[in-house]
């Protein structure tokens, strides 16, 4: 009887744990109203993966830097942090595709209500990724083949990533 009870408790604990991990990987949103300005007269609408970082809005950039080295390009944005672009990344080995990843995010505080004359702020922070495959297909549009795999790859990678090369990453972004 004791063995059966221990077995049942173990199965319940393990099934709850695996369900929680699956839900953690699905905690993201795809923003479909993001416009990239290519030049003063031209822009393109893209889909952007957004998810809560472990430490800061640069977590995804640090994860990519640790795994693929220095980025190929950077783009200044109105969000206050540069979007770093890596090209020709083999993110999904079995796909036969090379991906272009633009990683950014946002880390800001917006004014909230005043209490006893003191201004309160509401923090907004997230990591973001815009991804195109080697055929220039937006990988986070609803019909894209790899959107869930890529979202899971980035979110899991950021959450399990060790904080190595942190100082080197910070130096590279300041020299950019």
Backbone as a printed PyTorch tensor [residue, N CA C, xyz], in Angstrom:
tensor([[[  0.8200,  -1.1970,   0.0000],
         [  0.0000,   0.0000,   0.0000],
         [  0.8610,   1.2570,   0.0000]],

        [[  1.9360,   1.2570,   0.8390],
         [  2.8270,   2.4130,   0.8810],
         [  3.4770,   2.6570,  -0.4760]],

        [[  3.9180,   1.5730,  -1.1130],
         [  4.5660,   1.7100,  -2.4150],
         [  3.6040,   2.2800,  -3.4450]],

        [[  2.3710,   1.8500,  -3.4300],
         [  1.3670,   2.3510,  -4.3730],
         [  1.1020,   3.8280,  -4.1350]],

        [[  0.9960,   4.2260,  -2.8750],
         [  0.7590,   5.6220,  -2.5290],
         [  1.9300,   6.5030,  -2.9670]],

        [[  3.1420,   6.0540,  -2.7200],
         [  4.3380,   6.8030,  -3.1380],
         [  4.3850,   6.9100,  -4.6590]],

        [[  4.0430,   5.8400,  -5.3660],
         [  4.0340,   5.8510,  -6.8260],
         [  3.0070,   6.8560,  -7.3500]],

        [[  1.8240,   6.8660,  -6.7560],
         [  0.7760,   7.7950,  -7.1920],
         [  1.2040,   9.2370,  -6.9390]],

        [[  1.7580,   9.5320,  -5.7880],
         [  2.2200,  10.8860,  -5.4690],
         [  3.3260,  11.3070,  -6.4280]],

        [[  4.2430,  10.4000,  -6.7340],
         [  5.3330,  10.7050,  -7.6740],
         [  4.7920,  11.0240,  -9.0630]],

        [[  3.8380,  10.2570,  -9.5330],
         [  3.2640,  10.4870, -10.8640],
         [  2.5600,  11.8330, -10.9090]],

        [[  1.7940,  12.1430,  -9.8750],
         [  1.0840,  13.4300,  -9.8390],
         [  2.0830,  14.5840,  -9.8190]],

        [[  3.1180,  14.4740,  -9.0100],
         [  4.1390,  15.5380,  -8.9290],
         [  4.8340,  15.7270, -10.2640]],

        [[  5.2260,  14.6390, -10.9060],
         [  5.9150,  14.7420, -12.1860],
         [  5.0100,  15.3040, -13.2720]],

        [[  3.7370,  14.9060, -13.2940],
         [  2.8460,  15.4250, -14.3320],
         [  2.5810,  16.9110, -14.1310]],

        [[  2.4820,  17.3660, -12.8820],
         [  2.2990,  18.8030, -12.6200],
         [  3.5380,  19.5870, -13.0340]],

        [[  4.7050,  19.0470, -12.7780],
         [  5.9410,  19.7220, -13.1430],
         [  6.0530,  19.8740, -14.6540]],

        [[  5.7800,  18.8370, -15.4100],
         [  5.9050,  18.9320, -16.8630],
         [  4.8580,  19.8760, -17.4430]],

        [[  3.6630,  19.9000, -16.8380],
         [  2.6420,  20.8130, -17.3220],
         [  3.0550,  22.2580, -17.0650]],

        [[  3.6590,  22.5380, -15.9360],
         [  4.1090,  23.8800, -15.6190],
         [  5.1830,  24.3340, -16.6040]],

        [[  6.1260,  23.4590, -16.9550],
         [  7.1710,  23.8090, -17.9120],
         [  6.5880,  24.1250, -19.2760]],

        [[  5.5790,  23.3700, -19.7030],
         [  4.9530,  23.6400, -20.9920],
         [  4.2830,  25.0040, -20.9820]],

        [[  3.5990,  25.3410, -19.8800],
         [  2.9330,  26.6350, -19.7830],
         [  3.9480,  27.7700, -19.7730]],

        [[  5.0950,  27.5620, -19.1460],
         [  6.1160,  28.6180, -19.0940],
         [  6.5990,  28.9680, -20.4850]],

        [[  6.7750,  27.9560, -21.3280],
         [  7.2540,  28.2060, -22.6840],
         [  6.1890,  28.9010, -23.5340]],

        [[  4.9230,  28.7880, -23.1670],
         [  3.8410,  29.3980, -23.9460],
         [  3.4920,  30.8040, -23.4500]],

        [[  4.2220,  31.3290, -22.5030],
         [  3.8980,  32.6460, -21.9400],
         [  4.5420,  33.7530, -22.7730]],

        [[  3.9530,  33.9930, -23.9180],
         [  4.4550,  35.0300, -24.8130],
         [  3.2920,  35.5820, -25.6300]],

        [[  3.5660,  36.6480, -26.3340],
         [  2.5790,  37.1790, -27.2650],
         [  3.2730,  37.5150, -28.5690]],

        [[  2.5000,  37.4940, -29.6320],
         [  2.9920,  37.9150, -30.9380],
         [  2.2900,  39.2280, -31.2720]],

        [[  3.0680,  40.2940, -31.3400],
         [  2.5180,  41.6020, -31.7110],
         [  2.5280,  41.6940, -33.2260]],

        [[  1.3820,  42.0000, -33.8080],
         [  1.3080,  42.0350, -35.2670],
         [  1.1550,  43.4450, -35.8120]],

        [[  1.4170,  44.4370, -34.9940],
         [  1.2790,  45.8220, -35.4620],
         [  2.5930,  46.5880, -35.3320]],

        [[  3.6840,  45.8880, -35.5460],
         [  4.9980,  46.5040, -35.4480],
         [  5.4550,  46.8990, -36.8520]],

        [[  5.8620,  48.1310, -37.0010],
         [  6.3290,  48.6130, -38.2980],
         [  7.8240,  48.9230, -38.2180]],

        [[  8.5790,  48.3720, -39.1350],
         [  9.9960,  48.6900, -39.2500],
         [ 10.1410,  49.7430, -40.3320]],

        [[ 10.7740,  50.8290, -39.9890],
         [ 10.9810,  51.9020, -40.9600],
         [ 12.2800,  51.6260, -41.7030]],

        [[ 12.1680,  51.3550, -42.9960],
         [ 13.3260,  51.0190, -43.8180],
         [ 14.0650,  52.2760, -44.2770]],

        [[ 13.3120,  53.3120, -44.5820],
         [ 13.8610,  54.6140, -44.9370],
         [ 12.7410,  55.6390, -44.7020]],

        [[ 12.9880,  56.9200, -44.9010],
         [ 11.9480,  57.9140, -44.5860],
         [ 10.6150,  57.6990, -45.2980]],

        [[ 10.6190,  57.0350, -46.4410],
         [  9.3850,  56.8580, -47.2150],
         [  8.8440,  55.4380, -47.2420]],

        [[  9.5090,  54.5020, -46.5750],
         [  9.1180,  53.1040, -46.6980],
         [  9.2010,  52.4000, -45.3440]],

        [[  8.1890,  51.5810, -45.0540],
         [  8.2100,  50.7700, -43.8400],
         [  7.5520,  49.4250, -44.1500]],

        [[  7.7530,  48.4720, -43.2540],
         [  7.1960,  47.1310, -43.4450],
         [  6.5600,  46.6850, -42.1320]],

        [[  5.4060,  46.0350, -42.2150],
         [  4.7180,  45.5100, -41.0450],
         [  5.2590,  44.1120, -40.7520]],

        [[  5.6520,  43.8640, -39.5100],
         [  6.2040,  42.5740, -39.1210],
         [  5.5290,  42.0790, -37.8430]],

        [[  5.7420,  40.8240, -37.5460],
         [  5.2470,  40.2080, -36.3240],
         [  6.4250,  40.0780, -35.3510]],

        [[  6.1770,  40.4290, -34.1120],
         [  7.2500,  40.4490, -33.1150],
         [  6.8760,  39.5680, -31.9280]],

        [[  7.7610,  38.6530, -31.5850],
         [  7.6160,  37.8350, -30.3850],
         [  7.9790,  38.7010, -29.1850]],

        [[  7.1550,  38.6870, -28.1410],
         [  7.4430,  39.4150, -26.9020],
         [  7.2360,  38.4760, -25.7270]],

        [[  8.2070,  38.4790, -24.8160],
         [  8.0730,  37.6530, -23.6150],
         [  8.8160,  38.2840, -22.4500]],

        [[  8.4230,  37.8880, -21.2590],
         [  9.0080,  38.4390, -20.0470],
         [ 10.4130,  37.8700, -19.8460]],

        [[ 11.3830,  38.7400, -19.6290],
         [ 12.7540,  38.2700, -19.4310],
         [ 12.9840,  37.7420, -18.0120]],

        [[ 14.0900,  37.0520, -17.8370],
         [ 14.4710,  36.6040, -16.5040],
         [ 15.0350,  37.7530, -15.6770]],

        [[ 15.8890,  38.5890, -16.2930],
         [ 16.5550,  39.6680, -15.5620],
         [ 16.3090,  41.0420, -16.1600]],

        [[ 16.4860,  41.1750, -17.4750],
         [ 16.3360,  42.4920, -18.1000],
         [ 15.9080,  42.3350, -19.5570]],

        [[ 15.5790,  43.4540, -20.1760],
         [ 15.1260,  43.4440, -21.5670],
         [ 16.2280,  43.0070, -22.5390]],

        [[ 17.4680,  42.9940, -22.0970],
         [ 18.5750,  42.5660, -22.9650],
         [ 18.8910,  41.0730, -22.8430]],

        [[ 18.1050,  40.3180, -22.0880],
         [ 18.3770,  38.8860, -21.8920],
         [ 18.4730,  38.1120, -23.2050]],

        [[ 17.5700,  38.3630, -24.1430],
         [ 17.6080,  37.6430, -25.4220],
         [ 18.8620,  38.0120, -26.2040]],

        [[ 19.2200,  39.2810, -26.2070],
         [ 20.4350,  39.7150, -26.8920],
         [ 21.6620,  39.0200, -26.2850]],

        [[ 21.7110,  38.9260, -24.9770],
         [ 22.8360,  38.2570, -24.3070],
         [ 22.8700,  36.7700, -24.6380]],

        [[ 21.6960,  36.1330, -24.6780],
         [ 21.6160,  34.7190, -25.0380],
         [ 22.1640,  34.4900, -26.4480]],

        [[ 21.7450,  35.3170, -27.4000],
         [ 22.2250,  35.1800, -28.7760],
         [ 23.7190,  35.4760, -28.8670]],

        [[ 24.1770,  36.4650, -28.1420],
         [ 25.6030,  36.8060, -28.1360],
         [ 26.4240,  35.6210, -27.6020]],

        [[ 25.9680,  35.0110, -26.5260],
         [ 26.6850,  33.8720, -25.9420],
         [ 26.7190,  32.6710, -26.8810]],

        [[ 25.6850,  32.5140, -27.7050],
         [ 25.6080,  31.3430, -28.5800],
         [ 26.1180,  31.5750, -29.9980]],

        [[ 26.0730,  32.8210, -30.4860],
         [ 26.4260,  33.0750, -31.8870],
         [ 27.4540,  34.1920, -32.0710]],

        [[ 27.9280,  34.7550, -30.9780],
         [ 28.9320,  35.8050, -31.0910],
         [ 28.3140,  37.1620, -31.3610]],

        [[ 29.1740,  38.0880, -31.7690],
         [ 28.7350,  39.4590, -31.9810],
         [ 27.7420,  39.5410, -33.1490]],

        [[ 26.7890,  40.4070, -33.0190],
         [ 25.7600,  40.6510, -34.0140],
         [ 26.3490,  41.2420, -35.2840]],

        [[ 25.5930,  41.1860, -36.3760],
         [ 26.0380,  41.6960, -37.6720],
         [ 25.6870,  43.1680, -37.8820]],

        [[ 24.5520,  43.6020, -37.3330],
         [ 24.0910,  44.9820, -37.4880],
         [ 23.3490,  45.4090, -36.2310]],

        [[ 23.1920,  46.7200, -36.0760],
         [ 22.3300,  47.2330, -35.0090],
         [ 21.4640,  48.3440, -35.5820]],

        [[ 20.2680,  48.4530, -35.0360],
         [ 19.3090,  49.4450, -35.4940],
         [ 18.8550,  50.2550, -34.2980]],

        [[ 18.9520,  51.5740, -34.3960],
         [ 18.4620,  52.4230, -33.3210],
         [ 16.9480,  52.5170, -33.4140]],

        [[ 16.3080,  52.5010, -32.2470],
         [ 14.8500,  52.5750, -32.2110],
         [ 14.4020,  53.6580, -31.2410]],

        [[ 13.1390,  53.9350, -31.2640],
         [ 12.5700,  54.9080, -30.3290],
         [ 12.3200,  54.2910, -28.9610]],

        [[ 12.5650,  53.0060, -28.8090],
         [ 12.3340,  52.3240, -27.5330],
         [ 13.4390,  52.5950, -26.5140]],

        [[ 14.5240,  53.1860, -26.9490],
         [ 15.5980,  53.4910, -26.0190],
         [ 16.7210,  52.4730, -26.0030]],

        [[ 16.5570,  51.3630, -26.6670],
         [ 17.6540,  50.3940, -26.7760],
         [ 17.7600,  49.9460, -28.2250]],

        [[ 18.9820,  49.6740, -28.6490],
         [ 19.2030,  49.2370, -30.0180],
         [ 18.6590,  47.8260, -30.2360]],

        [[ 18.2010,  47.5720, -31.4410],
         [ 17.8500,  46.2250, -31.8650],
         [ 19.1030,  45.6570, -32.5170]],

        [[ 19.5420,  44.4970, -32.0380],
         [ 20.7430,  43.8510, -32.5710],
         [ 20.3170,  42.7660, -33.5550]],

        [[ 21.0030,  42.7040, -34.7030],
         [ 20.6020,  41.7980, -35.7820],
         [ 21.7100,  40.7740, -36.0460]],

        [[ 21.3220,  39.5030, -35.9850],
         [ 22.2130,  38.4020, -36.3550],
         [ 21.6830,  37.8130, -37.6480]],

        [[ 22.5830,  37.5220, -38.5830],
         [ 22.1840,  36.9670, -39.8730],
         [ 22.7210,  35.5500, -40.0400]],

        [[ 21.9890,  34.7650, -40.8170],
         [ 22.3800,  33.4040, -41.1950],
         [ 22.6320,  32.5030, -39.9840]],

        [[ 21.6570,  32.4620, -39.0700],
         [ 21.7600,  31.6010, -37.8920],
         [ 21.0380,  30.2840, -38.1330]],

        [[ 21.6850,  29.1910, -37.7760],
         [ 21.0880,  27.8600, -37.8900],
         [ 20.3940,  27.5490, -36.5620]],

        [[ 19.1840,  28.0550, -36.3910],
         [ 18.4700,  27.9200, -35.1230],
         [ 17.7660,  26.5760, -34.9850]],

        [[ 17.2180,  26.0730, -36.0830],
         [ 16.5100,  24.7920, -36.0750],
         [ 17.2590,  23.8720, -37.0310]],

        [[ 18.0550,  23.0000, -36.4720],
         [ 18.9870,  22.1760, -37.2570],
         [ 18.3080,  21.3860, -38.3730]],

        [[ 17.1220,  20.8400, -38.1020],
         [ 16.4720,  19.9760, -39.0850],
         [ 15.7120,  20.7470, -40.1700]],

        [[ 15.6700,  22.0770, -40.0720],
         [ 14.8430,  22.8560, -41.0010],
         [ 15.5090,  23.1180, -42.3450]],

        [[ 16.8350,  23.1140, -42.3700],
         [ 17.5370,  23.4810, -43.5910],
         [ 17.4720,  24.9750, -43.8700]],

        [[ 17.0340,  25.7570, -42.9120],
         [ 16.8800,  27.2000, -43.0610],
         [ 17.9250,  27.9420, -42.2300]],

        [[ 18.3420,  29.0720, -42.7350],
         [ 19.1490,  30.0000, -41.9580],
         [ 18.2660,  31.2060, -41.6620]],

        [[ 18.3280,  31.6910, -40.4490],
         [ 17.4150,  32.7330, -40.0040],
         [ 18.1450,  34.0420, -39.7310]],

        [[ 17.4260,  35.1400, -39.9460],
         [ 17.8830,  36.4620, -39.5410],
         [ 17.0460,  36.8560, -38.3350]],

        [[ 17.7260,  37.2090, -37.2420],
         [ 17.0500,  37.5240, -35.9860],
         [ 17.3710,  38.9540, -35.5830]],

        [[ 16.3320,  39.7270, -35.3360],
         [ 16.4700,  41.0710, -34.7780],
         [ 15.9710,  40.9940, -33.3410]],

        [[ 16.8810,  41.1540, -32.3860],
         [ 16.5340,  41.0150, -30.9660],
         [ 16.5760,  42.3720, -30.2860]],

        [[ 15.5430,  42.6480, -29.5580],
         [ 15.4610,  43.9160, -28.8330],
         [ 14.6390,  43.7410, -27.5880]],

        [[ 13.8700,  44.7540, -27.2900],
         [ 13.0150,  44.7100, -26.1170],
         [ 12.7010,  46.1060, -25.6550]],

        [[ 12.1080,  46.1730, -24.5060],
         [ 11.7710,  47.4760, -23.9420],
         [ 11.8690,  47.3800, -22.4280]],

        [[ 12.4040,  48.4290, -21.8350],
         [ 12.5600,  48.4990, -20.3880],
         [ 12.3090,  49.9440, -19.9910]],

        [[ 11.0870,  50.2260, -19.5750],
         [ 10.7730,  51.6090, -19.2240],
         [  9.7170,  51.6290, -18.1240]],

        [[  9.5380,  52.8030, -17.5620],
         [  8.5070,  53.0170, -16.5570],
         [  7.5960,  54.1180, -17.0620]],

        [[  6.3010,  53.8720, -16.9730],
         [  5.3490,  54.9060, -17.3710],
         [  4.6540,  55.4430, -16.1210]],

        [[  4.3100,  56.7010, -16.1730],
         [  3.6680,  57.3330, -15.0300],
         [  2.3320,  56.6660, -14.7350]],

        [[  2.1060,  56.4840, -13.4550],
         [  0.8730,  55.9040, -12.9570],
         [  0.2330,  56.9420, -12.0490]],

        [[ -0.5970,  56.5690, -11.1650],
         [ -1.2750,  57.5240, -10.2950],
         [ -0.3350,  58.0950,  -9.2320]],

        [[ -0.7060,  59.2570,  -8.7210],
         [  0.0170,  59.8500,  -7.5960],
         [ -0.6920,  59.4430,  -6.3120]],

        [[  0.1050,  59.0670,  -5.3340],
         [ -0.4310,  58.7370,  -4.0120],
         [  0.2880,  59.6080,  -3.0000]],

        [[ -0.4690,  60.3860,  -2.2530],
         [  0.0920,  61.3230,  -1.2700],
         [  1.1410,  62.2300,  -1.8970]],

        [[  0.8680,  62.6900,  -3.0980],
         [  1.7690,  63.6050,  -3.7780],
         [  2.9950,  62.9500,  -4.4090]],

        [[  3.1310,  61.6460,  -4.2290],
         [  4.2940,  60.9390,  -4.7900],
         [  3.8950,  60.2110,  -6.0750]],

        [[  4.6460,  60.4810,  -7.1530],
         [  4.3700,  59.8580,  -8.4460],
         [  4.7360,  58.3790,  -8.4060]],

        [[  3.8320,  57.5340,  -8.8380],
         [  4.0990,  56.1100,  -8.9610],
         [  4.2870,  55.7670, -10.4280]],

        [[  5.0890,  54.7460, -10.6730],
         [  5.3880,  54.3170, -12.0400],
         [  5.0390,  52.8570, -12.2090]],

        [[  4.6670,  52.5180, -13.4270],
         [  4.3380,  51.1480, -13.7890],
         [  5.4260,  50.6390, -14.7290]],

        [[  6.1540,  49.5880, -14.3340],
         [  7.2410,  49.1140, -15.2080],
         [  6.7260,  48.2880, -16.3860]],

        [[  7.3470,  48.5080, -17.5350],
         [  7.0900,  47.6960, -18.7240],
         [  8.4440,  47.1880, -19.1980]],

        [[  8.6070,  45.8940, -19.2110],
         [  9.8430,  45.3380, -19.7480],
         [  9.5720,  43.9780, -20.3740]],

        [[ 10.2080,  43.7630, -21.5130],
         [ 10.0760,  42.5020, -22.2250],
         [ 11.2360,  42.3520, -23.2010]],

        [[ 11.4920,  41.1150, -23.5860],
         [ 12.4290,  40.8040, -24.6690],
         [ 11.6030,  40.6540, -25.9390]],

        [[ 12.2050,  40.9590, -27.0730],
         [ 11.4670,  40.8020, -28.3230],
         [ 12.3760,  40.2660, -29.4210]],

        [[ 11.7310,  39.5880, -30.3740],
         [ 12.4620,  39.0530, -31.5280],
         [ 11.5970,  39.1620, -32.7700]],

        [[ 12.2310,  39.5750, -33.8470],
         [ 11.6350,  39.5550, -35.1760],
         [ 12.5260,  38.6230, -35.9830]],

        [[ 11.9230,  37.6340, -36.6340],
         [ 12.7170,  36.6020, -37.3020],
         [ 12.2220,  36.3950, -38.7310]],

        [[ 13.1750,  36.3270, -39.6590],
         [ 12.8980,  35.9830, -41.0510],
         [ 13.7000,  34.7440, -41.4120]],

        [[ 13.1030,  33.8600, -42.2240],
         [ 13.8480,  32.6900, -42.6800],
         [ 14.6510,  33.0600, -43.9310]],

        [[ 15.3250,  32.0770, -44.5280],
         [ 16.1870,  32.3600, -45.6760],
         [ 15.3970,  32.7520, -46.9280]],

        [[ 14.0640,  32.5890, -46.9010],
         [ 13.2130,  33.0340, -48.0000],
         [ 12.5520,  34.3780, -47.6850]],

        [[ 13.0360,  35.0490, -46.6490],
         [ 12.4930,  36.3330, -46.1770],
         [ 11.0320,  36.2530, -45.7520]],

        [[ 10.6350,  35.1040, -45.2140],
         [  9.2890,  34.9250, -44.6670],
         [  9.3270,  35.3140, -43.1930]],

        [[  8.3600,  36.1310, -42.7820],
         [  8.2060,  36.5410, -41.3870],
         [  7.8300,  35.3010, -40.5710]],

        [[  8.7030,  34.8670, -39.6950],
         [  8.5210,  33.5920, -38.9910],
         [  7.5130,  33.6210, -37.8540]],

        [[  7.0000,  34.7920, -37.4870],
         [  6.0060,  34.8450, -36.4220],
         [  4.6030,  35.1900, -36.9230]],

        [[  4.4070,  35.1650, -38.2350],
         [  3.0410,  35.2960, -38.7210],
         [  2.3150,  33.9820, -38.4120]],

        [[  0.9990,  34.0310, -38.3440],
         [  0.2150,  32.8680, -37.9070],
         [  0.4640,  31.6160, -38.7300]],

        [[  0.6560,  31.7660, -40.0190],
         [  0.7990,  30.6020, -40.8980],
         [  2.2410,  30.1200, -41.0400]],

        [[  3.1720,  30.7690, -40.3560],
         [  4.5860,  30.3910, -40.4780],
         [  4.8230,  29.0050, -39.8900]],

        [[  5.7340,  28.3030, -40.5120],
         [  6.0100,  26.9100, -40.1640],
         [  6.7010,  26.7500, -38.8040]],

        [[  7.5900,  27.6670, -38.4500],
         [  8.4320,  27.4750, -37.2740],
         [  8.1180,  28.4110, -36.1070]],

        [[  6.9740,  29.1150, -36.1310],
         [  6.7550,  30.1410, -35.1170],
         [  6.7800,  29.5960, -33.6880]],

        [[  6.1360,  28.4760, -33.4160],
         [  6.1430,  27.9340, -32.0560],
         [  7.5100,  27.3770, -31.6700]],

        [[  8.1820,  26.7320, -32.6070],
         [  9.5260,  26.2090, -32.3170],
         [ 10.5040,  27.3380, -31.9850]],

        [[ 10.4280,  28.4150, -32.7430],
         [ 11.3200,  29.5470, -32.4990],
         [ 11.0000,  30.2360, -31.1780]],

        [[  9.7200,  30.4260, -30.8940],
         [  9.3340,  31.0410, -29.6170],
         [  9.8520,  30.2040, -28.4550]],

        [[  9.6540,  28.8930, -28.5320],
         [ 10.1250,  27.9960, -27.4790],
         [ 11.6490,  28.0360, -27.3630]],

        [[ 12.3440,  28.0750, -28.4960],
         [ 13.8050,  28.1260, -28.5010],
         [ 14.3100,  29.3740, -27.7720]],

        [[ 13.7540,  30.5340, -28.1000],
         [ 14.2090,  31.7880, -27.4880],
         [ 13.8580,  31.8550, -25.9940]],

        [[ 12.6190,  31.5230, -25.6470],
         [ 12.1850,  31.6330, -24.2550],
         [ 12.9330,  30.6460, -23.3740]],

        [[ 13.0190,  29.4000, -23.8120],
         [ 13.7420,  28.3850, -23.0470],
         [ 15.2220,  28.7330, -22.9630]],

        [[ 15.7880,  29.2080, -24.0600],
         [ 17.1970,  29.5890, -24.0710],
         [ 17.5030,  30.6970, -23.0860]],

        [[ 16.6500,  31.7110, -23.0480],
         [ 16.8650,  32.8220, -22.1110],
         [ 16.7160,  32.3450, -20.6720]],

        [[ 15.7400,  31.5080, -20.4170],
         [ 15.4830,  31.0620, -19.0390],
         [ 16.5430,  30.1040, -18.5220]],

        [[ 17.1650,  29.3380, -19.4030],
         [ 18.1620,  28.3650, -18.9570],
         [ 19.5900,  28.8510, -19.1670]],

        [[ 19.7240,  30.0100, -19.7660],
         [ 21.0470,  30.5440, -20.0950],
         [ 21.8110,  30.9440, -18.8410]],

        [[ 23.0790,  30.6160, -18.8360],
         [ 23.9290,  31.1030, -17.7590],
         [ 24.4030,  32.5050, -18.1320]],

        [[ 24.7040,  33.2880, -17.1340],
         [ 25.0820,  34.6770, -17.3960],
         [ 26.5890,  34.7770, -17.6450]],

        [[ 27.0350,  34.1450, -18.7330],
         [ 28.4410,  34.2210, -19.0960],
         [ 28.6580,  35.3620, -20.0750]],

        [[ 29.8590,  35.8140, -20.1810],
         [ 30.2320,  36.8840, -21.1110],
         [ 29.4500,  38.1790, -20.8910]],

        [[ 28.8920,  38.3620, -19.7050],
         [ 28.0870,  39.5500, -19.4100],
         [ 28.9090,  40.8270, -19.5890]],

        [[ 30.1130,  40.8450, -19.0630],
         [ 30.9650,  42.0350, -19.1410],
         [ 31.3660,  42.2960, -20.5900]],

        [[ 31.7200,  41.2440, -21.3200],
         [ 32.0980,  41.3840, -22.7240],
         [ 30.9250,  41.9180, -23.5560]],

        [[ 29.7200,  41.4150, -23.3030],
         [ 28.5330,  41.8910, -24.0050],
         [ 28.3210,  43.3850, -23.7400]],

        [[ 28.4410,  43.7890, -22.4870],
         [ 28.2460,  45.1930, -22.1230],
         [ 29.2750,  46.0900, -22.8340]],

        [[ 30.5240,  45.6300, -22.9060],
         [ 31.5620,  46.4050, -23.6060],
         [ 31.2460,  46.5250, -25.1000]],

        [[ 30.8030,  45.4160, -25.6980],
         [ 30.4810,  45.4170, -27.1400],
         [ 29.3380,  46.3830, -27.4460]],

        [[ 28.3150,  46.4070, -26.5960],
         [ 27.1790,  47.2910, -26.8630],
         [ 27.5550,  48.7540, -26.6830]],

        [[ 28.4910,  49.0360, -25.8060],
         [ 28.9280,  50.4280, -25.6220],
         [ 29.8330,  50.8790, -26.7730]],

        [[ 30.5680,  49.9320, -27.3630],
         [ 31.4600,  50.2600, -28.4870],
         [ 30.7240,  50.2990, -29.8190]],

        [[ 29.4810,  49.9020, -29.8210],
         [ 28.6890,  49.7690, -31.0470],
         [ 28.4520,  51.0920, -31.7300]]])
